[in-house]
Amino acid sequence: MDGSTTLPAPPVLGELLVQGPVALFLDFDGTLVEIAARPGEIYVPDALAGDLQTLSSRLDGRLALVSGRALDDLAGHLGELAVCRAGSHGASRYLADGTRLGEEPRGLADSSIAELKSYAEDHGLFYEEKAHGGALHFRDQPGKRDATLAFAADFAGSRDLCVTSGKGVIELVRPGATKAAAVEAFMEIAPFAGATPVFIGDDVTDEDGFAGAIKFGGFGIAVGERPSERARYALGSVAAVHHWLEI
């Protein structure tokens, strides 16, 4: 496994655009904004929403946000952007004009939510309820990762769910809720079709996004120091991502 810090910096965005159309797929937490101890505590620069809108226009609409957050949560931080977006790890997808792309996935049953909340309370974790899943956060208690992962795997096995893990969080989502699937869905339609996809992300779930970009002849850019199996290039920080995006 290569460390992202050993990977070269990507070519300048302007140089890539000279070579042909580019489609950008951007993770949110840890990529466009710094990660916080809890999801609601992130700092979002006032100019970010407008900058993303401008970037989307520069790319003729070939920009999509692909986040682990639910889209209503994302909108709470950025407002209702007229850009393509996929929330809940790519399961919930919308075009820039608000048209839904594909079917909307089901949320968790009330009984499942109650059980997850109970587990979180009993083990001193933070439970985040999502529109299409749930997340157990252990960022301030990293020693509880293995036990939480074992519980989540057992829980998911009997409920037609899948488990994803990231930086201080374990999530339960519906099958097919991957960032690769989101990339593929967008790349099959205009204005993305035929462009070179570039996926930028910092976490384990973004490896799927990198794979989706590779499938369509593009590449991934890893952010930060986490080792990456699939990225071709790396950027060292959120600030470096903003600089590369020229926002």
Residue, then its C-alpha position, 0 to 999 in steps of 0.5 A: m500500500d502506498g502512502s499518499t505522502t509519497l505520491p506526486a502532486p497532481p498536474v495543475l487543473g488548468e493543464l488538465l483542462v487544456q488536454g480535454p474535458v475534466a469531471l471533478f468528484l469531490d468528497f466534503d469532510g476532510t477534503l473541502v472542509e476540515i474534519a471536526a470531532r462531531p459532524g455538526e461542528i465543522y467550519v465551512p468558509d462563507a465563500l465555499a458555496g459560491d466558489l463551488q458554484t463558480l467551479s461547476s460553471r468553469l467545468d460546464g457542470r461537470l462537478a459533483l459533490v460525493s459525501g458520506r453526509a445525507l444531502d439535507d445535512l450537506a445543504g444545511h452547511l452549503g445551502e441549496l447549490a445548483v451542482c450535482r451531488a450524491g449523499s449518503h456515500g453516493a446512494s442518494r443522487y441529484l443533478a444540478d437542476g434538482t432532478r433525482l438520478g436513480e431511485e432513492p434508497r430506504g432509511l433504517a427501520d425505527s427498531s434498528i435506529a433504536e438499537l443503534k442509539s442504545y448501543a451508542e449510549d451504553h458504550g459512550l459513543f455518538y450516534e448520528e442518524k442519517a436519512h439512509g443509514g446510521a453512523l457510530h462515531f468513536r473519534d475521541q475513543p479510538g480504542k473502541r474501534d474494533a468492538t464497534l466494528a464487530f457489533a456493526a458487522d453482526f448488526a448489518g448481517s441480519r438486516d440487509l445492510c453494509v458496513t463502511s468505516g472511516k476516520g473515527v466512524i463506522e457506518l451502516v448503509r444499504p447495499g450499493a451505497t458506494k462512491a464508485a456507484a455514484v461516479e458511474a451513475f454520473m459518468e454515464i450521462a451528460p455533461f459528464a460522459g466522455a470527460t476524464p473523471v478525477f475523484i478527490g477524497d481523504d478517507v477509506t470510503d473514497e477509495d471506491g470513488f478512486a476506483g470509479a474514476i479509474k474505471f472511466g479512464g481517470f484517477g484519484i487524488a488522496v488528501g492528507e497522510r492516510p495511505s491510499e491503494r488506488a490514488r495516483y496523486a496526493l494533496g497534503s491538506v484541505a488548504a492544498v485542495h482549495h489551492w489546486l481547485e483554484i477556489 
